[in-house]
Amino acid sequence: MEILDFQKQLDRIETAALSQKNVLTFDEASRFIGVSHSDLYKRTSNREIPHYKPRGKMLYFDRLELESYLKQNPIITADELEAQAQTYVATGRKGVKHV
């Protein structure tokens, strides 16, 4: 049980250290966004995720760009959906231009 507690503590320290860095290595970026190395490599190969290759081989990632990448395609909450529905009912078709 002590080994498990030690590993949890080590994971928390690693997470805190990653949050302080602005530029992440491939391994750090993989852990930061929670994907496997093969998944991250596929995303970089397909140019789906922002990355840098200053020396032609090694990949680096900007932490803030990764955070923005993770925040793509937000899912609205039930309250936001309800508010949109009420606005639609009260004002008519939202976003439709009348000629």
Long-range contacts (C-beta under 8 A, 24 or more apart in sequence): 18-63, 19-63, 21-63, 22-62, 22-63, 22-64, 23-60, 23-61, 23-62, 23-63, 24-60, 24-61, 24-62, 24-63, 24-66, 25-58, 25-59, 25-60, 25-61, 26-58, 26-59, 26-60, 26-61, 28-61, 29-59, 29-61, 29-66, 32-61, 32-63, 32-66, 33-66, 33-69, 33-70
